[in-house]
Amino acid sequence: MPSHLHLFIGKHINEDRVYRYLKEVYPKTKKASWFSKKAIEALILEERIHDLKWFTDSYGQSLERMSSGQQGMAFFKHILSQQKETIVLINPMAHLDVTNRRSIEEELDRICGQINLVVVTSNEQWIPKFISQKSYLEYDSALGVQNELFLTELTNSDQKLWRIFQKNDLKKKVPEILVRLENVEVSYGNKKVLHKINWTIKSGDFWQLKGENGSGKTTLLSLITGDNPKGFGQDLWLFGHKKGSGESVWEIKKQLGYYAPSMVQMFPGTHSAIEMILGGVLDQVGLYSVPSEEMTQKARLWLKLVGLSAIDKMPFHALSEGQKGMVMTLRAMIKFPALLILDEPTSGLDSTQSKQYIQLVDTIAKQTNTAIVLVSHIEEHEFKKAKRIVLYKTPQGSVAKII
């Protein structure tokens, strides 16, 4: 008879700690299939190194090129095909829209009588109804005592320093209109992705981008970051230049800050939290140049503002998922970019971490002139000040509606 377990993890617990814990207390996980962010990242790396075509043959694109939601659904089907006796799922609902969440729930209900299931979540909003055995892993002593305060009050000297940084930020020559798309369309062969998209992003704007998994959000973002060649020959303007008018991708990226949870896989080294933030100044993986005193002060001030001064010297890989997200966002903000793109940044965070992250985004919106585009499945009331653009699927490709 299969047995099932729900493990609730606290906000300071990272995936490596979950792995060690389950190996100790639940021996069946030693030969299990694992659904997790790290497992997806490992398969993406294997796919890239060995030029594997598993997902390309089935879905028409590699796992790496899929959106986060599409990756989750494709990988879920992949581990089911392995037919192991035990499956461990760590935050399986992250990045998924309502329809795909329901699909996973129905599939787990179907197979729960056949295999052992261990479901690990960082919040208790969803617990499979067939699980009665529960366990909690709420604190990892290896991380030490963390500062739970958030948005701490700055001293008078800190406030003076912050005003200097803001003044320097305002001196940058940034066009009022950062991004403009007029009737932009994207298709790949016979697959129509985006249809007549019209969208203008101005300096200081705060936008929330929404849409079902597979509706083209990732494709739309890739046009804005300059990474998608489909932007050539269309009415797409980026930071005052029409796409294809001679600007390089790197010139575009100088104006951008970007964070998505999947980026964490790019930083496997032993760099400290503050080194990770300072690496954003020169777009380095880690820190290989001596930062200026001003940049170091700026990084420490951001950490202090969000209540994370205590982790400045901690190894990045040892931080909790919530702390990593904060650090990576500060890394993206250290240059005070004209536009900050946050691609489902709260995915996998518990309710407390999500609230803290929302506070961080609100602080950036209030304290800087940086425009923000945030992709999230969080309910709209969480971002009251954000304007919303929603993608809706149609046979001609997804259309955009501003609400």
C-alpha positions as CSV (number, residue, x, y, z in Angstrom):
1,M,0.0,0.0,0.0
2,P,1.6,3.3,-1.0
3,S,2.4,5.9,1.7
4,H,2.3,9.6,1.3
5,L,3.9,12.6,3.1
6,H,3.5,16.3,3.1
7,L,6.5,18.3,4.2
8,F,6.1,22.0,5.0
9,I,9.4,23.9,4.9
10,G,10.1,27.2,6.6
11,K,11.5,30.2,4.9
12,H,15.1,29.6,5.8
13,I,15.2,26.1,4.3
14,N,16.8,25.6,0.9
15,E,16.5,22.6,-1.4
16,D,19.7,20.9,-0.4
17,R,18.5,20.8,3.2
18,V,15.2,19.2,2.1
19,Y,17.1,16.6,0.2
20,R,19.3,15.6,3.2
21,Y,16.3,15.6,5.5
22,L,14.2,13.3,3.4
23,K,17.0,10.9,2.8
24,E,17.3,10.6,6.6
25,V,13.6,10.3,7.6
26,Y,12.0,8.8,4.6
27,P,14.3,6.1,3.1
28,K,12.0,5.5,0.1
29,T,13.2,8.8,-1.3
30,K,16.7,7.4,-2.0
31,K,15.5,5.9,-5.3
32,A,12.8,8.4,-6.0
33,S,12.2,10.7,-9.0
34,W,12.5,14.3,-7.9
35,F,10.5,17.2,-9.2
36,S,12.3,20.4,-8.2
37,K,13.9,23.5,-9.5
38,K,17.3,21.9,-9.2
39,A,16.2,18.8,-11.0
40,I,14.9,20.9,-13.9
41,E,18.1,22.9,-14.0
42,A,20.2,19.7,-14.1
43,L,18.2,18.3,-17.0
44,I,18.5,21.6,-18.9
45,L,22.3,21.4,-18.5
46,E,22.3,17.8,-19.6
47,E,20.1,18.7,-22.6
48,R,22.6,21.4,-23.5
49,I,25.8,19.5,-23.1
50,H,24.7,16.3,-24.8
51,D,22.4,17.9,-27.4
52,L,19.4,15.8,-26.2
53,K,16.2,16.1,-28.1
54,W,13.7,14.5,-25.7
55,F,11.6,17.7,-25.3
56,T,12.2,19.1,-28.7
57,D,10.8,16.0,-30.3
58,S,7.7,16.1,-28.1
59,Y,7.1,19.8,-27.7
60,G,8.8,21.5,-30.6
61,Q,11.3,23.3,-28.3
62,S,14.0,22.4,-25.8
63,L,13.3,22.5,-22.1
64,E,15.6,25.5,-21.7
65,R,13.6,27.6,-24.2
66,M,10.2,26.9,-22.5
67,S,8.6,29.4,-20.1
68,S,8.8,28.4,-16.4
69,G,5.2,27.1,-16.4
70,Q,5.8,25.1,-19.5
71,Q,9.0,23.6,-18.0
72,G,7.1,22.5,-14.9
73,M,4.4,20.7,-16.9
74,A,6.8,19.1,-19.3
75,F,9.1,17.9,-16.5
76,F,6.2,16.6,-14.5
77,K,5.2,14.4,-17.4
78,H,8.8,13.4,-17.8
79,I,9.2,12.1,-14.2
80,L,5.8,10.2,-14.5
81,S,7.2,8.4,-17.5
82,Q,10.1,7.1,-15.4
83,Q,7.7,4.9,-13.4
84,K,9.5,5.0,-10.1
85,E,7.9,3.7,-6.9
86,T,8.4,7.1,-5.2
87,I,8.1,10.7,-6.5
88,V,9.2,13.7,-4.5
89,L,7.6,17.0,-5.6
90,I,9.1,20.3,-4.3
91,N,6.7,23.2,-4.8
92,P,5.1,21.6,-7.9
93,M,2.6,24.4,-8.3
94,A,5.2,27.1,-8.7
95,H,4.8,29.1,-12.0
96,L,1.6,27.3,-13.0
97,D,-1.7,28.9,-13.9
98,V,-5.1,27.7,-12.5
99,T,-5.7,25.2,-15.4
100,N,-2.3,23.5,-15.1
101,R,-2.6,23.4,-11.3
102,R,-5.9,21.6,-11.6
103,S,-4.3,19.1,-14.1
104,I,-1.5,18.2,-11.7
105,E,-4.0,17.8,-8.8
106,E,-6.1,15.4,-10.9
107,E,-3.0,13.4,-12.0
108,L,-1.8,13.0,-8.4
109,D,-5.3,11.9,-7.3
110,R,-5.2,9.3,-10.1
111,I,-1.8,7.8,-9.3
112,C,-1.8,8.1,-5.5
113,G,-3.0,4.5,-5.2
114,Q,-0.1,3.2,-7.2
115,I,3.1,5.0,-6.0
116,N,4.5,6.8,-2.9
117,L,4.2,10.6,-3.1
118,V,6.1,13.1,-1.0
119,V,4.9,16.7,-1.6
120,V,7.1,19.5,-0.3
121,T,5.6,23.0,-0.1
122,S,6.7,26.4,1.3
123,N,3.2,27.4,2.1
124,E,0.1,25.5,3.3
125,Q,-2.3,26.9,0.7
126,W,-2.4,23.6,-1.1
127,I,-2.1,20.2,0.4
128,P,-3.2,17.1,-1.5
129,K,-6.4,15.7,0.0
130,F,-5.1,12.1,0.0
131,I,-2.2,13.0,2.3
132,S,-2.7,12.6,6.1
133,Q,0.9,12.3,7.2
134,K,2.6,15.7,7.7
135,S,6.0,16.9,8.8
136,Y,7.6,20.3,9.3
137,L,11.1,21.5,8.7
138,E,11.1,25.1,9.8
139,Y,14.6,26.1,10.8
140,D,18.1,25.3,9.7
141,S,20.6,26.1,12.4
142,A,23.4,26.2,9.8
143,L,22.0,29.5,8.6
144,G,22.2,31.1,12.0
145,V,19.9,33.8,13.4
146,Q,18.4,35.9,10.6
147,N,17.2,39.5,10.9
148,E,13.5,39.2,10.5
149,L,13.0,43.0,10.2
150,F,12.2,44.3,6.8
151,L,12.4,47.8,5.5
152,T,14.3,49.0,8.5
153,E,14.5,52.6,9.5
154,L,17.6,54.3,8.1
155,T,19.8,56.5,10.2
156,N,20.2,60.2,9.3
157,S,23.6,59.5,7.7
158,D,22.1,56.6,5.8
159,Q,19.2,58.8,4.6
160,K,21.7,61.4,3.4
161,L,23.7,58.8,1.5
162,W,20.5,57.4,0.0
163,R,19.5,60.9,-1.3
164,I,22.9,61.2,-2.9
165,F,22.4,57.9,-4.8
166,Q,18.9,59.0,-5.9
167,K,20.3,62.3,-7.1
168,N,23.0,60.6,-9.1
169,D,20.3,58.2,-10.5
170,L,18.2,61.1,-11.7
171,K,21.1,62.6,-13.6
172,K,21.0,59.7,-16.0
173,K,19.7,60.6,-19.4
174,V,16.7,58.3,-19.8
175,P,14.0,58.8,-22.4
176,E,10.5,59.2,-21.1
177,I,9.3,56.3,-23.3
178,L,11.5,53.3,-22.6
179,V,9.7,50.7,-24.7
180,R,7.1,51.0,-27.4
181,L,5.5,48.1,-29.4
182,E,3.1,48.9,-32.2
183,N,1.2,46.0,-33.8
184,V,4.1,43.6,-33.1
185,E,3.6,40.0,-34.1
186,V,5.6,36.8,-33.5
187,S,5.2,33.4,-35.0
188,Y,7.4,30.3,-35.3
189,G,6.6,28.4,-38.5
190,N,2.9,27.7,-38.3
191,K,2.7,28.4,-34.6
192,K,1.4,31.9,-34.0
193,V,2.5,33.3,-30.6
194,L,1.7,37.0,-30.4
195,H,-0.8,39.0,-32.5
196,K,-0.7,42.8,-32.9
197,I,0.7,43.7,-29.5
198,N,0.6,47.4,-28.6
199,W,2.3,48.4,-25.4
200,T,4.2,51.5,-24.1
201,I,6.4,51.5,-21.0
202,K,7.4,54.9,-19.7
203,S,10.0,55.9,-17.1
204,G,8.7,55.2,-13.6
205,D,5.9,52.9,-14.7
206,F,4.9,49.8,-12.7
207,W,3.4,47.1,-14.8
208,Q,2.1,43.6,-14.0
209,L,2.2,41.2,-17.0
210,K,-0.3,38.3,-16.7
211,G,-1.5,35.5,-18.8
212,E,-1.9,31.7,-18.9
213,N,1.1,29.4,-19.2
214,G,2.0,29.3,-22.9
215,S,0.3,32.7,-23.7
216,G,3.6,34.3,-24.8
217,K,4.8,36.2,-21.7
218,T,8.3,34.9,-22.1
219,T,8.4,35.7,-25.8
220,L,7.1,39.2,-25.1
221,L,9.8,39.8,-22.5
222,S,12.5,38.5,-24.9
223,L,11.5,41.2,-27.4
224,I,12.0,43.9,-24.7
225,T,15.4,42.5,-23.6
226,G,16.6,42.5,-27.2
227,D,17.2,38.7,-27.2
228,N,14.6,37.8,-29.7
229,P,15.5,38.4,-33.4
230,K,11.8,38.4,-34.2
231,G,11.8,42.1,-33.2
232,F,13.7,43.1,-36.3
233,G,11.7,44.8,-39.0
234,Q,8.8,45.6,-36.7
235,D,7.6,48.8,-34.9
236,L,9.6,48.0,-31.7
237,W,11.4,50.8,-30.0
238,L,13.8,50.2,-27.1
239,F,15.2,53.1,-25.1
240,G,14.9,55.6,-27.9
241,H,16.1,53.4,-30.7
242,K,14.1,51.4,-33.2
243,K,15.1,47.7,-33.1
244,G,17.6,47.0,-35.8
245,S,18.8,50.6,-36.2
246,G,22.3,49.8,-35.1
247,E,22.1,49.4,-31.4
248,S,23.8,46.3,-29.9
249,V,22.1,43.9,-27.5
250,W,24.7,44.9,-24.8
251,E,23.7,48.6,-25.2
252,I,20.1,47.6,-24.5
253,K,21.1,45.4,-21.5
254,K,22.9,48.4,-19.9
255,Q,19.5,49.9,-19.4
256,L,18.0,46.7,-18.0
257,G,17.9,44.9,-14.7
258,Y,16.5,41.4,-14.9
259,Y,15.7,38.6,-12.4
260,A,14.0,35.3,-12.7
261,P,14.4,32.4,-10.2
262,S,15.8,30.2,-12.9
263,M,18.9,32.5,-13.0
264,V,20.1,31.1,-9.7
265,Q,21.5,28.1,-11.5
266,M,24.0,30.4,-13.2
267,F,25.8,31.1,-9.9
268,P,27.0,27.8,-8.3
269,G,30.1,29.3,-6.8
270,T,31.0,30.3,-3.2
271,H,30.6,34.1,-3.6
272,S,29.1,35.9,-0.7
273,A,25.8,37.7,-0.8
274,I,27.3,41.2,-1.1
275,E,29.7,40.0,-3.8
276,M,26.8,38.7,-5.8
277,I,25.1,42.1,-5.6
278,L,28.3,44.0,-6.5
279,G,28.8,41.6,-9.5
280,G,25.7,43.2,-11.0
281,V,27.7,46.5,-11.5
282,L,29.8,44.9,-14.2
283,D,27.4,42.0,-15.1
284,Q,29.9,39.5,-13.8
285,V,29.1,36.0,-12.4
286,G,30.6,36.7,-9.0
287,L,33.0,39.5,-8.4
288,Y,36.4,39.7,-10.1
289,S,37.1,43.4,-10.0
290,V,37.5,45.7,-7.1
291,P,34.3,47.7,-6.7
292,S,34.3,51.4,-5.9
293,E,33.6,52.6,-2.4
294,E,30.3,54.2,-3.6
295,M,29.1,50.9,-5.0
296,T,30.0,49.0,-1.9
297,Q,28.2,51.6,0.2
298,K,25.2,51.3,-2.1
299,A,25.1,47.5,-1.8
300,R,25.3,47.6,2.0
301,L,22.6,50.3,2.1
302,W,20.2,48.2,0.0
303,L,20.9,45.2,2.3
304,K,20.2,47.3,5.3
305,L,17.0,48.7,3.9
306,V,15.6,45.3,3.4
307,G,16.8,44.0,6.7
308,L,19.4,41.6,5.4
309,S,22.6,43.2,6.7
310,A,23.4,40.0,8.7
311,I,23.8,37.9,5.5
312,D,26.2,40.1,3.6
313,K,29.2,37.7,4.1
314,M,27.3,34.5,3.9
315,P,27.8,32.2,0.9
316,F,25.1,32.8,-1.7
317,H,24.5,29.0,-2.1
318,A,23.7,28.7,1.6
319,L,20.9,31.2,1.6
320,S,17.2,30.3,1.6
321,E,15.3,30.6,-1.6
322,G,13.7,33.9,-0.3
323,Q,17.0,35.4,0.5
324,K,18.5,34.4,-2.8
325,G,15.6,36.1,-4.6
326,M,16.1,39.3,-2.6
327,V,19.9,39.3,-3.3
328,M,19.4,38.6,-7.0
329,T,16.9,41.5,-7.2
330,L,19.3,43.9,-5.4
331,R,21.9,42.7,-7.9
332,A,19.6,43.7,-10.8
333,M,19.0,47.1,-9.1
334,I,22.5,48.0,-8.0
335,K,23.0,50.1,-11.3
336,F,19.6,51.8,-10.9
337,P,18.5,50.5,-14.3
338,A,15.9,52.4,-16.4
339,L,13.8,49.2,-16.5
340,L,13.6,46.3,-14.1
341,I,12.0,43.0,-15.3
342,L,11.0,40.5,-12.6
343,D,9.8,37.2,-14.1
344,E,7.7,35.3,-11.5
345,P,10.1,36.3,-8.7
346,T,7.8,35.0,-5.8
347,S,7.4,31.5,-7.3
348,G,8.3,28.9,-4.6
349,L,8.2,31.4,-1.7
350,D,6.1,31.0,1.4
351,S,3.5,33.6,2.2
352,T,5.8,35.5,4.5
353,Q,8.6,35.6,2.0
354,S,6.2,36.7,-0.7
355,K,4.9,39.6,1.4
356,Q,8.5,40.6,2.0
357,Y,9.3,40.5,-1.6
358,I,6.3,42.5,-2.5
359,Q,7.5,45.1,0.0
360,L,10.9,45.1,-1.8
361,V,9.2,45.8,-5.1
362,D,7.0,48.5,-3.7
363,T,10.2,50.1,-2.2
364,I,11.9,50.1,-5.6
365,A,8.8,51.6,-7.1
366,K,8.6,54.4,-4.5
367,Q,12.3,55.2,-3.9
368,T,13.6,55.1,-7.5
369,N,12.7,56.2,-11.0
370,T,13.1,52.7,-12.3
371,A,10.2,51.3,-14.4
372,I,9.1,47.8,-13.3
373,V,7.6,45.0,-15.3
374,L,6.6,42.1,-13.1
375,V,5.3,38.8,-14.2
376,S,3.3,37.1,-11.5
377,H,0.3,34.8,-10.8
378,I,-0.2,36.7,-7.4
379,E,-3.7,38.0,-7.1
380,E,-4.1,41.6,-8.3
381,H,-4.8,43.1,-4.9
382,E,-1.2,42.4,-3.9
383,F,0.0,45.0,-6.4
384,K,-2.6,47.8,-6.1
385,K,-0.4,50.4,-7.7
386,A,0.5,48.4,-10.8
387,K,-1.1,48.8,-14.2
388,R,-1.9,45.5,-15.8
389,I,-1.5,44.0,-19.2
390,V,-3.0,40.6,-19.8
391,L,-2.3,38.2,-22.7
392,Y,-5.2,36.1,-24.0
393,K,-4.8,33.2,-26.4
394,T,-6.5,33.3,-29.8
395,P,-6.0,31.2,-33.0
396,Q,-4.0,34.1,-34.5
397,G,-1.7,34.3,-31.4
398,S,-2.1,36.0,-28.0
399,V,-3.5,39.5,-27.9
400,A,-2.9,42.0,-25.2
401,K,-5.5,43.8,-23.1
402,I,-4.6,46.6,-20.7
403,I,-6.9,46.7,-17.7
